[in-house]
Amino acid sequence: MKEQQYHSIALVSDGLRFLDQTVLPANACTVETDDYREVLDAIRNLRVRGAPLIGIAAAYGVVLAAREFCRGSSAECRTRLLEACDELAATRPTAVNLFWALERMRAVIGSIDNHTELPAALEAEARTIHNDDAARCESIGLHGTNIIPAGAGIITHCNTGALATGGDGTAFSVLLRAHRDGKRIHVYADETRPLLQGARLTMWELQRHGIPSTLISDGTAAMLMRQGRVRVAITGADRIAANGDSANKIGTYGLAVAARHHRIPFYIAAPFSTVDLSLSSGEEIPIEERAAEELTQLGGRRIAPEGVDTYTPAFDVTPAELITGIITERGIIAPPYGETLRHNAT
Ligand code: MRU
């Protein structure tokens, strides 16, 4: 089968073009904007999502802001650009890639004296962040395929493909490389309640690459493991603390617990832009809570009684002791993670 290509985001001459992920898979609708405020809104509302991709989108958002603000005086341009960085940083709290990318953009703003040069310099930096992520994804795939046995059933959670990154993905890149290597894998994708990134996005990506796959409800994972149909579990991460504790989409922790119980290796795949050495453990990772409606409604229809109490963390933290290895662009890191993460971080 011929693989069908798609791009989640691209800077074009008039602005930023991105796929609106909230309407996939029914519509592959592309949005084009020259206003960084729309990028803000897109990140906040998950039209653009996934840890590396929101960093890339925010960097491009700063480029749009520079095109808008750098025609005026130097002082005004810098102040408004830094304000735009702050606004972009306030969109989502958990994925550290967002803050990592904005830090790089702030460094460019601080290092260029002539403000008329800022739009081009910021564009170059944003494109580098994007291109580097694509290269990191490829390396993650190349390293990760080594842990995939031929003929394996592999379970994954949430969406970690091209829709979540600047390249082929994190955990998804491993699946793709193993598939392209002819390993005859079969992927089980958790639907990923409540926003269904697994059902809507991962299944869409798996189909477009022709990877044999089955959609399951989140609650099916443990039973599938007990039945012996899964040999490896692999997910991405939104932030990895210095000790290896890893935050990822809500439900990942439960998957890791089930994998440990069934003696199935559980891997995290992530670039070093996801590692936050400033946090000693996962307990310090800020966990985003989303609106109650994301749980009480499905496709715009209410599925819970009016007035129910809800608890809606978007992410959970998998403790390092449940993680068999962390697949990075620089190789697969084995526990204990602390020293190796510190040694390899940029
Ligand atoms: O809320 P989302 O859809 O942005 O959450 C995304 C995830 O949790 C992914 O698994 C994560 O970003 C890792 S991979 C690219």
Boltz pocket constraint, residues with backbone or C-beta under 6 A from the ligand:
constraints:
  - pocket:
      binder: B
      contacts: [[A, 46], [A, 48], [A, 49], [A, 50], [A, 51], [A, 52], [A, 95], [A, 157], [A, 158], [A, 159], [A, 160], [A, 161], [A, 164], [A, 165], [A, 169], [A, 170], [A, 171], [A, 197], [A, 235], [A, 236], [A, 237], [A, 238], [A, 248], [A, 249], [A, 250], [A, 269], [A, 314]]
      max_distance: 6.0
